Amino acid sequence: MITENRASKYLLYAFGEIILVVIGILIALYLNNKQEVYSIQKQQENYLRQIKGEMENNLKSLAIEEKDLSQKMEHAIKVLNIMSNDSLIDNLSETEISSLINGFLITDIVLFYEDGALNQIIYSGGLKEIKNDSISSLLASWEGKINRVRLQEEQVAAGQENLIHYVYQHGNFRNLSDDLGYSKELGIAMSEHKKGNKHLFRSKEYENYIFQFVGFGYSLQNREYPNFKKDIQLLITLIDKELKD
């Protein structure tokens, strides 16, 4: 073209080739970016679905612990009301006393909390893949929320442990075992030296420990568990909205 004085046509052709190459590169970059965005979006959806599944299970576990705690609180208040009335104490049989004492010795209040997927996402840096600021902010503060619940559960457990220890020190576990049928179940002969536990219901120290248990339990029942339940429900709602969008 140059030898035939057609330089302008050559330059136009070369320019066209360059434009085509640039367009090809831009298209490739666009497709690659689109694929990357799609991959990130699918990864985010996967993370959110995993977290939602765990939180739904945690709601079920929380409902169980709330029920158990409610029953323990009702039991503790019932015992305190009995302890405030000497005639009520006098009218209780030793078997009834054993049953009331046993109510503090069984079933720990501990939330069976699932967080395997959430921890894996956080520690692997996957939290940055979640673009919804409300969700990522809530998840970033999640460890503090569960720690507050655990701390109050530990307080309730400590209150229950004080009651158990007091019975060990001042009560008669053999009498409890006989009255509640544990001795027979274990093949242990019934004791011939009966010593009841009614005196515990006239103990101011035992009563104080029950009040302590009620105080710790009240905080867990009316503040920590309800607040954590609201946080879980909020998180599930935000995730549902994000997945829908």
Secondary structure, DSSP 8 states (H G I E B T S, - for coil): -TTTT-HHHHHHHHHHHHHHHHHHHHHHHHHHHHHHHHHHHHHHHHHHHHHHHHHHHHHHHHHHHHHHHHHHHHHHHHHHHHHT-HHHHHT--HHHHHHHHHTTTS---------HHHHHHHHTTGGGG---HHHHHHHHTHHHHHHHHHHHHHHHHHHHHHHHHHHHHHS-HHHHHHHTTHHHHHT----SS---SGGGGG-HHHHHHHHHHHHHHHHIIIIIHHHHHHHHHHHHHHHHHHHH-
